[in-house]
């Protein structure tokens, strides 16, 4: 009886870990209002814009998303949700307006950057930099 109980408990514990891992790995959809998703990036992607975006990325984003955008920053393990891998095609397929919205508004572990990056042009520069993080 003890062995059966231990086996049942072990199977239950393993399944709960599996569910927790699966939940942490699959982020919930993050809907973006249509008007925001359709916003065009008014900042032309240039060496200057990308350099400014990279500087802001290193200051505000790399600690969670990692230096190269893989979601492996030094603070990533402390978060309830895995930071987005910015190199994935699904993320890169999102509109510039969607990325701008998500950076500005934040959600759950992802803070709003409206106050830390108050100039819209700077947030667009970050979006331009994110576009360079493709695999």
HELIX and SHEET records of a PDB file:
HELIX    1   1 UNK A    2  UNK A   25  1                                  24    
HELIX    2   2 UNK A   34  UNK A   37  1                                   4    
HELIX    3   3 UNK A   47  UNK A   60  1                                  14    
HELIX    4   4 UNK A   62  UNK A   65  1                                   4    
HELIX    5   5 UNK A   76  UNK A   78  5                                   3    
HELIX    6   6 UNK A   89  UNK A   92  1                                   4    
HELIX    7   7 UNK A   96  UNK A  105  1                                  10    
HELIX    8   8 UNK A  120  UNK A  130  1                                  11    
END                                                                             
